[in-house]
Amino acid sequence: MISDSILAVAAPVPSRLLSLSAVDLLIVTIYFVMVLGIGVYLKKYTSTGEEFFMAGRKMTAWIAGLSFISANLSSLETMGWSAMSYQYGMLGAHAYLIGAIPAILFLAVVMMPFYYICKTHSVPGYLKLRYGESSRCLAGISFSLMTVLVSGVNMFAMAKVMQIILGWNIHFSIWVSSITVAIYVALGGLLSAVFNEVVQFFLIWLGSLLIPILGIIEAGGWKQMIASINAQHPGENFTSLWANMGSAADNPMGVHWTGMVFGLGLAISFGYWCTDFLQVQRVMAAKNLRAAQNGTIIGAALKMMVPLIVTVPGLLGLAVLSQKSGIVLVPESVAQATGQHSYNEVLPLMMARYLGPGLLGLGVTSMIAGFMSGMAGNVSAFATVWTYDVYRPLMNRSARDSHYVSMGRWSSLVGVFVAIGTAYAAMLFSNILVYLQVLVMFFIVPLFGAVVLGMLWKRASPAGGFWGFLVGILSSISMWVWIHLFPDRFDATAINPEHVRQIAFSPLAKDMAVNMYSALWSLLICSGVLVIVSLCTRPKPDSELKDLVYGLTPLPEGGPSRWYDNPKLWACAVGIALLAVNIIFW
Amino acid sequence: MEEHHQIPIWFFIGILLTVYGVLILGSGIYGLFRPPEREVALGYLHADIWWGALLLVLGLVYASKFRPDRGQPR
């Protein structure tokens, strides 16, 4: 989930925040050499379709889990949510708690057995088996299109960030980073993407963890940091997870707890984590079902720790920057008019504050690694869905396996070049493309409705699945248009408070709160249509639903195992930890 | 994933962290004698020295434990 605010950097900002020394540049260069070297090395291990697209389905739980979480931990994500934390306080951490953990655990315990047992290559592939070709094609085409477009928008935003922070030429950033990703994914497929994502995971953490450590030391400890934030914002509550959500007027996000729980925690989160193929592909490639489930749960545990390197720097920005440096961050629009620093710059500013030569290179490398892990995730998912769910069923059904591998390699390259084209288009039409992110989210939410009902309800019919999915997408787009529609115009950069009130129950709701409620409506509409149409049409016979639907799928035991290999045990442990974190920071 | 005598991913990570540890630790020690022009907050804690040392130790442990000729399961 990428914040909209970070994409708002699509405007010219001249001065750079940081300058790199020779040792910093050496560290960045070594990173590029390493990821390319890994791609070249792994090419010989990816000669079949199963190896190229699914990494041979041989990954251990730890590698699957680290890759699963790393593909999501892009630098736009970390910078964006740090900015959110500066803007909304502790509420920003919900993206890593209720906005992720329950859904990831649900994926591990409930959905993963079906994905794994039916041996599909992708989420659209599951739709083919469950509902038929039309649902698969709708999901495959829309996912392929959205993936490359979103990659392009992210690429542009990242290059813009690099320009602002380091003064790097925007074309240089786009081409060097993208071509590096294209080369190592085209050479080694998912295997190479996964290997590099594990490397990137280490770099992201080791490059980012010093900021909260040093920040808390400087702030005088955690309690002192909280006291400092409260003292600087009297009458406002930036330091609670739930206590300020009794009313939309009580918190800076303008969201009621129902929006947070059902919008973010149910619709958006479950849609993203359970059906976005970018994520699911990583754990589907595990060596057995137990590794896939445990890998997903490892991902959940690691995800819960991300606020340490994302939310805490945002809070430290609130506590330390103004107190020690007199810097107050402002919204992007104000920053562009006044030349002040914007919310989006909180993480780089903290980086500049604490990291000297060498460490700064590691910090910048962690940002680049984050960008590349997200990009590689998109590219490898695109190559798989394009090859197996668009090209094979619609264009060439009966080619040899080696032909599809070749198609996968070429589609990785072509996908990156289309994304580069989108990045340049974003320079011209940034306002519209910024909202592409939101549309993707609304596309994924109805996909989740179709998939989860298909897994849990054998009465769901092929027609019901297709129409529920399609109407869900159309209703998402319609709601988005409605929110931006004014009596005299359509404005993608502004929201109509009257229409917002109809969808989010409060005219005070900010963009994020509106998205949460829109996603919830989208899920309800998709599910409602799916149920109604299914009840009026003929379902598939039970014999065709074996290994696809709960109740008709004998779940394998996975062989003898030690008690501590049990996924349900660890899912419970992570669930209890989630509960504890929410109570501690209530 | 590591069948066919593939070098384990942990070895790559070990090598990278070792190199980074040497560079950052070296840069920190150099900074003791010639402090950098740009001062950072809490510079007196010399985070680059202990963080570089941590990376170096971590890298050496990984590179040694997972070096290809040991051939142990990953």
Contacts between the chains, C-beta under 8 A, distances in Angstrom:
chain1	res1	chain2	res2	distance
A	19	B	38	7.9
A	21	B	27	8.0
A	21	B	36	7.3
A	23	B	23	5.7
A	23	B	24	7.8
A	23	B	26	7.9
A	23	B	27	4.8
A	26	B	23	6.5
A	27	B	20	6.2
A	27	B	23	6.0
A	27	B	24	7.7
A	30	B	16	7.3
A	30	B	19	6.1
A	30	B	20	7.5
A	31	B	16	7.6
A	34	B	12	7.0
A	34	B	16	5.5
A	38	B	12	6.2
A	41	B	7	7.2
A	42	B	6	7.9
A	45	B	4	6.3
A	45	B	6	6.1
A	55	B	1	6.1
A	56	B	1	6.3
A	56	B	3	8.0
A	58	B	1	4.1
A	58	B	2	7.6
A	58	B	3	6.4
A	59	B	1	4.8
A	60	B	1	7.0
A	60	B	74	6.8
A	63	B	1	6.5
A	63	B	9	6.5
A	191	B	1	6.9
A	194	B	1	7.8
A	195	B	9	5.1
A	195	B	12	7.2
A	198	B	9	5.1
A	198	B	13	7.0
A	199	B	9	7.2
A	199	B	12	6.2
A	199	B	13	5.7
A	199	B	16	6.5
A	202	B	13	5.4
A	202	B	16	7.8
A	202	B	17	7.0
A	203	B	16	7.8
A	206	B	17	7.4
A	206	B	20	8.0
A	206	B	55	6.5
A	210	B	47	5.9
A	210	B	51	5.9
A	214	B	41	7.2
A	214	B	42	5.3
A	214	B	45	7.3
A	214	B	47	6.2
A	217	B	42	6.4
A	217	B	45	7.4
A	218	B	41	5.9
A	218	B	42	5.7
A	287	B	1	7.4
A	324	B	41	7.3
A	352	B	40	7.9
A	353	B	40	6.6
A	353	B	41	5.0
A	354	B	40	5.6
A	354	B	41	5.7
A	354	B	42	6.5
A	354	B	47	7.1
A	355	B	40	6.5
A	355	B	47	7.9
A	356	B	27	7.9
A	356	B	28	7.9
A	356	B	31	6.6
A	356	B	36	5.6
A	356	B	38	7.1
A	356	B	40	4.8
A	356	B	43	6.6
A	356	B	47	7.7
A	356	B	48	5.7
A	357	B	27	5.2
A	357	B	31	6.8
A	357	B	36	5.3
A	357	B	48	7.4
A	358	B	23	6.0
A	358	B	24	3.9
A	358	B	26	7.8
A	358	B	27	3.5
A	358	B	28	6.5
A	358	B	48	5.2
A	358	B	52	6.7
A	359	B	24	6.1
A	359	B	47	6.5
A	359	B	48	5.1
A	359	B	51	6.4
A	361	B	23	7.8
A	361	B	24	7.9
A	362	B	20	6.3
A	362	B	24	6.5
